[in-house]
């Protein structure tokens, strides 16, 4: 295998309770995105004893950052562990959040080029005056052709490069919506892993959601107060609620003149926060009946709807979701929906052979390579300083610390007000000594620029632009080199991690 995985440990996980038998409504079958092999999985999910493990993500260009794949594969791994433990069908479901209106997040992608450099591409920016159009209605438009061309021109080589580009071309074309391309692309990509994709913007899904959305709107004031109390409890316990609450708005979004907008109680009726459009109760109910596609949940209501529509035992969540899911507990309680167990997704770094060769060559660890400030380069070059320079710098640092310390002691006896001044002079002297070393190292770095560029490329692959790899680099970066072997490796690693985390929790109890 031309890569290895360095995973973040998963804390012990208390096993979730399987939901009561029930399956899913027959009408919801239409909302699952078709792909090779998924029909049998949907059949299994409709069995009376079936259970789902869900996860999800808003749309992303070319499949979004790598953590999108990590979430889906984590759901597959956890589902396999629970199926083995319970002896029941457990189906991993990827919830496609096509109602999301964050174009800035959905319209960008990043990948590595042939030289190991980072390439970023953005379809377009939304003007402040533009409506907040849901991604299910936002066409990719002609700009996506330029994005695909940029990917074709610069994506690094690999045995699966052409298959990866063909996958992109099949789904990301001008006539597709941002959410539609993501939905069909992810459905094809995840089907071999046994994961089914659920389109939450499909008419069948919208019809099933409408009654619960109306109920949530009807209890807006009560829910707002309960969420404010819950947020206070979490803060008192030292936790970050993750989402602002207590602003008087409902948890329901309505697509109006200005796009997706929060529904706010207004007297006996409702208004939209930005556009000011008004609805009375009858008009809101009529809208839910005739145009359910215009209603959607906010971030706190969405997991409640997921649990209401699917027999979900666990939700595989990212770090931000794990913060705000506990906040949503009053919503589950008021709407009579059982709470699914939040479980952290698998998280890790893909370390390819090129990066490992760099680490071996310089005798470095991953932590040193990814440290801020080019620490590895400085350490490597520092060994090339002439002995005289090394000795002089060490003596200068030691003398500066010792002699200014002596002066500070004397100052305390002469005039205590001088102590801070002398300490400041000592810090400046230490800074000057450090600056002398940095200047020498900088010039040596220039002499070895070509060799040490390998370190920079390895760092870009593991921590692009100083950010976590999985949050920046997109699926094509690794799909071009490794095809489906990477997802399979992550699935296997995640299953081992979940098995250990479940066993650890059981041992504690």
C-alpha atoms as one frame of an Amber mdcrd trajectory, in Angstrom:
protein
   0.000   0.000   0.000   1.468   3.378  -0.994   0.040   5.198   2.014  -0.600
   4.732   5.698  -3.208   6.211   8.020  -2.421   8.082  11.220  -5.670   8.222
  13.156  -6.878  10.392  16.001  -7.880   8.085  18.890 -11.602   7.612  19.537
 -12.683   7.788  23.171 -14.756   4.935  24.656 -18.271   4.849  23.180 -21.277
   3.713  25.174 -23.143   1.368  22.803 -26.334   2.939  21.456 -29.668   1.313
  22.082 -31.266  -0.149  18.943 -34.501   1.623  17.992 -37.805  -0.167  18.305
 -38.721  -2.144  15.173 -40.484  -0.089  12.573 -38.484   0.413   9.378 -39.226
   3.446   7.214 -42.302   4.683   5.401 -42.703   3.131   1.961 -43.007   6.543
   0.302 -39.547   7.541   1.467 -37.906   4.981  -0.792 -38.002   7.497  -3.645
 -35.765   9.872  -1.689 -32.798   7.478  -1.713 -30.452   8.361  -4.569 -30.171
   5.377  -6.936 -26.753   3.833  -7.547 -25.474   0.378  -8.423 -26.217  -2.038
  -5.590 -28.131   0.326  -3.323 -31.640  -1.006  -4.051 -30.929  -4.073  -1.893
 -29.712  -1.818   0.923 -32.920   0.226   0.809 -34.900  -3.046   0.851 -33.012
  -4.026   3.974 -33.725  -0.657   5.585 -37.452  -1.191   4.997 -37.459  -4.436
   6.975 -39.241  -4.214  10.292 -36.171  -4.859  12.431 -33.820  -2.666  10.429
 -31.634   0.000  12.000 -29.792   2.935  10.438 -26.513   4.630  11.280 -26.668
   8.092   9.761 -24.258  10.844   8.966 -24.391  13.695   6.489 -22.879  16.776
   4.992 -23.804  19.842   2.981 -22.798  19.812  -0.709 -19.202  20.347  -1.746
 -17.557  20.831  -5.133 -16.125  17.537  -6.436 -17.329  15.793  -3.277 -16.038
  18.341  -0.802 -13.081  17.976   1.597 -11.768  14.554   2.535 -13.605  14.534
   5.873 -16.848  14.115   3.907 -15.605  10.695   2.849 -14.362  10.022   6.374
 -17.858  10.626   7.772 -19.550   8.311   5.287 -16.976   5.560   5.737 -17.217
   5.931   9.523 -20.958   5.299   9.311 -20.282   2.126   7.305 -17.732   0.931
   9.868 -19.969   1.617  12.872 -22.946  -0.015  11.130 -20.883  -3.175  10.589
 -19.880  -3.282  14.259 -23.457  -2.803  15.473 -24.864  -5.355  13.011 -22.418
  -7.944  14.324 -23.335  -7.105  17.925 -27.114  -7.007  17.495 -27.733  -9.590
  14.787 -29.992  -7.110  13.011 -29.696  -5.319   9.664 -27.862  -2.021  10.195
 -27.655   0.215   7.131 -25.350   3.257   6.885 -27.171   6.283   5.458 -25.548
   9.484   4.206 -27.970  12.411   4.610 -27.505  14.902   1.763 -28.182  18.352
   3.237 -29.166  20.030  -0.045 -31.185  22.767   1.694 -27.962  24.379   2.870
 -27.441  27.843   1.380 -23.754  28.415   2.134 -22.396  28.895  -1.393 -19.014
  30.029  -0.080 -18.464  26.610   1.474 -20.074  24.586  -1.315 -18.388  26.291
  -4.280 -14.730  25.705  -3.453 -12.366  22.773  -3.861  -8.666  22.134  -3.312
  -6.261  19.505  -4.560  -2.555  18.813  -5.082  -0.853  19.312  -8.443   1.956
  17.302 -10.020   4.621  19.226  -8.103   2.852  18.747  -4.776   1.580  22.329
  -4.694  -1.845  23.279  -3.393  -4.425  24.302  -6.016  -7.633  26.062  -4.942
 -10.602  26.789  -7.177 -13.870  28.607  -6.429 -16.856  28.592  -8.773 -18.066
  32.061  -7.875 -18.919  34.275  -4.931 -22.421  35.285  -3.947 -23.031  39.024
  -3.794 -24.376  40.381  -0.493 -27.596  41.449  -2.244 -28.249  38.008  -3.778
 -30.893  35.738  -2.214 -29.657  32.851  -0.063 -30.622  30.193  -2.577 -30.562
  26.593  -1.323 -27.909  24.474  -3.020 -30.700  22.250  -4.361 -31.723  25.184
  -6.593 -28.303  26.739  -7.231 -27.151  25.740 -10.723 -23.480  24.985 -11.167
 -23.635  27.001 -14.396 -20.839  27.547 -16.922 -18.318  28.275 -14.156 -18.141
  24.563 -13.356 -16.638  23.881 -16.791 -13.676  26.069 -15.833 -13.372  24.229
 -12.524 -13.369  20.838 -14.248 -10.821  22.097 -16.793  -8.571  23.331 -13.971
  -8.799  19.937 -12.288  -8.017  18.134 -15.548  -5.064  20.413 -16.173  -3.458
  20.321 -12.739  -4.552  17.236 -10.772  -1.525  15.123  -9.944  -0.999  11.873
 -11.782  -1.816   8.403 -10.555  -3.172   5.075 -11.782  -6.764   6.134 -11.070
  -6.536   9.705 -12.339  -8.628   9.208 -15.472 -11.328   7.283 -13.567 -11.438
  10.091 -11.001 -11.789  12.764 -13.691 -14.482  10.724 -15.445 -16.422  10.579
 -12.158 -16.180  14.358 -11.856 -17.313  14.926 -15.452 -20.301  12.596 -15.036
 -21.743  14.594 -12.173 -20.396  18.171 -12.182 -21.717  19.803 -15.356 -23.385
  23.191 -16.029 -26.977  21.911 -16.013 -26.692  20.247 -12.600 -27.394  21.962
  -9.310 -24.710  22.193  -6.633 -26.653  19.733  -4.467 -27.694  17.479  -7.356
 -24.123  16.947  -8.544 -23.007  16.220  -4.996 -25.890  13.790  -4.463 -25.339
  11.702  -7.570 -21.559  11.830  -7.243 -21.522  10.706  -3.620 -24.157   8.024
  -4.254 -21.919   6.466  -6.923 -18.791   6.809  -4.798 -20.305   5.363  -1.622
 -22.378   2.523  -3.075 -19.436   0.063  -3.193 -18.958   0.694   0.534 -22.565
  -0.254   1.282 -23.657   3.313   2.062 -26.944   4.699   0.723 -27.517   8.415
   0.140 -30.733  10.096   1.239 -31.783  13.259  -0.599 -33.445  15.416   2.051
 -34.703  17.818  -0.660 -36.607  15.140  -2.591 -40.391  15.761  -2.681 -41.026
  12.512  -0.785 -38.696  13.622   1.999 -40.213  17.105   2.077 -43.730  15.716
   2.378 -42.660  13.504   5.268 -40.960  16.411   7.060 -43.769  18.968   6.685
 -45.933  17.951   9.684 -42.970  18.006  12.062 -41.779  21.346  10.691 -45.214
  22.836  11.332 -45.239  21.399  14.839 -41.801  22.851  15.555 -42.957  26.246
  14.295 -46.036  26.063  16.491 -43.885  25.549  19.591 -41.331  28.195  18.620
 -41.512  30.267  21.809 -41.464  27.246  24.095 -38.530  25.688  22.235 -36.627
  28.971  22.182 -36.901  29.285  25.976 -35.988  25.627  26.540 -32.948  25.915
  24.293 -31.759  29.009  26.146 -31.965  27.085  29.432 -30.170  24.101  27.930
 -27.410  26.316  26.530 -26.893  27.781  30.000 -26.642  24.296  31.500 -24.015
  23.294  28.958 -21.968  26.438  29.627 -22.187  25.857  33.382 -20.798  22.367
  32.763 -17.921  23.855  30.786 -19.257  22.854  27.356 -19.672  25.027  24.275
 -23.272  24.860  22.963 -21.936  25.509  19.464 -25.044  27.373  18.232 -26.565
  30.692  19.313 -30.112  30.358  20.683 -32.623  32.463  22.574 -33.186  34.969
  19.768 -36.938  34.403  19.480 -36.826  32.776  16.045 -38.257  29.366  15.252
 -36.162  26.401  14.119 -37.893  26.426  10.735 -36.544  28.008   7.559 -38.779
  29.189   4.711 -37.611  30.060   1.229 -38.882  33.571   0.529 -37.952  36.609
  -1.574 -34.471  36.754  -0.048 -33.920  33.025  -0.250 -33.747  30.730   2.748
 -34.943  32.705   5.786 -35.755  32.077   9.478 -39.422  31.956  10.399 -40.123
  34.262  13.352 -43.335  34.374  15.446 -45.131  37.682  14.848 -48.282  38.156
  16.883 -50.771  35.498  15.819 -48.776  34.791  12.653 -45.266  34.703  11.279
 -42.741  36.793   9.450 -39.423  36.062   7.744 -36.421  37.583   9.475 -34.765
  39.281   6.481 -37.507  39.851   3.906 -40.293  40.688   6.371 -42.812  38.549
   4.435 -45.839  37.692   6.576 -47.873  34.483   6.973 -50.825  33.657   9.130
 -51.254  30.098  10.403 -53.575  29.112   7.559 -51.135  30.425   4.941 -48.223
  28.598   6.555 -50.170  25.331   6.610 -51.181  25.828   2.974 -47.554  26.461
   2.050 -46.495  23.256   3.796 -49.181  21.369   1.875 -48.612  22.822  -1.600
 -44.919  23.798  -1.501 -43.263  21.673   1.146 -40.020  22.156  -0.781 -39.864
  25.732   0.532 -39.685  24.594   4.178 -36.552  23.214   5.811 -35.053  22.723
   9.284 -32.255  24.746  10.812 -29.138  23.041  12.127 -30.711  22.069  15.482
 -33.910  20.689  14.007 -32.250  18.716  11.206 -30.965  15.809  13.365 -34.416
  15.545  14.956 -35.990  15.167  11.523 -33.373  12.586  10.557 -34.321  10.499
  13.580 -38.037  10.963  12.939 -37.781   9.750   9.340 -35.259   6.932   9.794
 -34.877   4.228  12.492 -31.555   5.696  13.573 -29.488   4.211  16.371 -26.470
   6.507  16.040 -25.393   9.635  14.231 -21.747   9.845  13.161 -20.788  13.466
  13.793 -17.896  15.838  13.282 -16.417  17.984  16.081 -18.814  20.919  15.603
 -21.849  18.635  15.469 -20.761  16.914  18.658 -20.861  20.335  20.359 -24.363
  21.323  19.299 -26.178  17.957  19.302 -26.530  17.941  23.124 -28.149  21.375
  22.826 -30.965  19.907  20.703 -32.241  17.612  23.465 -35.273  19.834  24.352
 -36.349  19.721  20.691 -36.418  15.923  20.675 -38.363  15.919  23.933 -41.000
  18.441  22.848 -41.571  16.827  19.448 -41.677  13.311  20.870 -38.724  12.014
  18.857 -36.258   9.530  20.405 -32.668  10.764  20.607 -30.063   8.958  18.514
 -26.590   8.507  19.991 -23.933  10.968  18.685 -20.706   9.142  17.830 -17.474
  10.865  16.707 -16.392  10.222  13.150 -13.056   8.662  12.327 -10.418  11.328
  11.836  -6.904  10.941  10.561  -4.133  11.830   8.145  -3.243  10.046   4.935
   0.545   9.769   4.887   1.684   8.814   1.412   4.981   7.172   0.489   6.545
  10.461  -0.672   5.987  12.062   2.733   7.338   9.004   4.517  10.523   9.158
   2.423  11.035  12.777   3.475  10.492  11.891   7.130  12.964   9.027   6.894
  15.566  11.110   5.087  15.619  13.802   7.756  14.903  11.571  10.735  11.747
  13.512  11.545   8.368  12.718  13.066   5.014  13.729  11.613   4.550  16.115
  14.532   7.832  17.879  13.748   6.995  18.109  10.057   3.604  19.672  10.736
   4.800  22.055  13.461   4.396  25.755  12.777   7.348  27.907  11.753   9.308
  25.458   9.538  10.822  23.872  12.654  12.074  20.846  10.740  13.939  22.941
   8.170  15.617  24.963  10.898  16.615  21.831  12.772  18.100  20.233   9.654
  20.032  23.333   8.657  21.162  24.077  12.206  23.295  20.930  12.060  25.204
  22.481   9.138  26.299  25.551  11.077  30.080  25.608  11.559  31.164  24.444
  15.033  32.426  27.944  15.847  28.971  29.406  15.160  27.214  26.711  17.185
  29.546  27.246  20.138  29.280  31.036  19.944  25.482  30.983  19.795  25.221
  28.563  22.728  27.628  30.643  24.801  25.823  33.846  23.881  22.457  32.420
  24.953  23.803  31.035  28.201  25.706  34.230  29.032  22.741  36.439  28.240
  20.463  34.467  30.537  23.012  34.221  33.364  24.391  37.777  33.348  21.078
  39.554  32.976  19.763  37.368  35.792  22.658  38.552  37.966  21.918  42.167
  37.070  18.250  41.736  37.971  19.238  40.456  41.437  21.513  43.479  41.972
  18.785  45.832  40.737  16.399  44.433  43.352  18.816  45.552  46.034  19.642
  48.955  44.485  16.164  49.983  43.378  13.327  47.437  42.909  11.804  49.611
  40.177  14.793  48.741  37.969  14.034  45.004  37.932  11.398  45.104  35.187
  13.575  47.369  33.041  16.540  44.999  33.273  14.340  41.980  32.612  13.127
  43.741  29.464  16.708  44.385  28.365  17.475  40.719  28.980  14.584  39.636
  26.791  15.771  41.971  24.032  19.284  40.558  24.285  17.939  36.998  24.069
  15.856  38.039  21.052  18.963  39.513  19.393  20.876  36.249  19.942  17.978
  34.263  18.487  17.808  36.655  15.549  21.528  36.115  14.851  20.911  32.365
  14.677  17.856  32.825  12.464  19.836  34.969  10.013  22.541  32.310   9.698
  19.939  29.556   9.313  17.957  31.564   6.759  20.983  31.934   4.500  21.769
  28.248   4.792  18.150  27.485   3.930  18.551  29.425   0.704  21.616  27.368
  -0.183  19.663  24.136   0.330  16.374  25.422  -1.098  15.932  22.680  -3.680
  16.520  19.865  -1.224  14.399  21.341   1.526  11.568  22.041  -0.913  10.780
  18.346  -0.460   9.988  19.096   3.173   7.642  21.898   2.128   5.808  19.653
  -0.304   5.458  16.924   2.308   4.091  19.473   4.775   1.578  20.737   2.185
   0.350  17.178   1.669  -0.176  16.646   5.404  -1.120  20.145   6.587  -2.030
  22.335   3.597  -1.952  26.049   4.380  -1.459  25.154   8.037  -4.897  23.489
   8.264  -5.877  19.833   8.841  -5.470  17.773   5.672  -9.007  16.375   5.814
 -10.539  19.850   5.975  -8.741  21.210   2.892  -7.787  18.571   0.343 -10.613
  17.152  -1.730 -11.442  13.585  -2.691  -9.811  13.777  -6.197  -6.369  14.356
  -4.643  -6.343  10.850  -3.214  -8.772   9.224  -5.624  -6.331   9.849  -8.491
  -3.585   7.911  -6.719  -5.414   5.254  -4.736  -8.911   4.783  -6.174 -11.211
   2.917  -3.806  -8.387   1.439  -1.723  -8.196   4.537   0.471 -11.887   4.451
   1.428 -11.629   0.722   2.132  -8.557   1.293   4.316 -10.317   4.060   6.256
 -13.349   1.804   6.712 -11.189  -1.007   8.091  -9.298   1.368  10.391 -12.536
   2.955  11.601 -14.086  -0.426  12.307 -11.105  -1.420  14.448 -11.297   1.927
  16.257 -15.041   1.648  16.896 -14.718  -1.943  18.057 -12.056  -0.925  20.563
 -14.043   2.126  21.714 -17.194   0.053  22.286 -15.234  -2.642  24.148 -13.528
  -0.020  26.322 -16.875   1.444  27.350 -18.260  -2.021  28.106 -15.208  -2.828
  30.238 -15.703   0.352  32.273 -19.318  -0.522  33.023
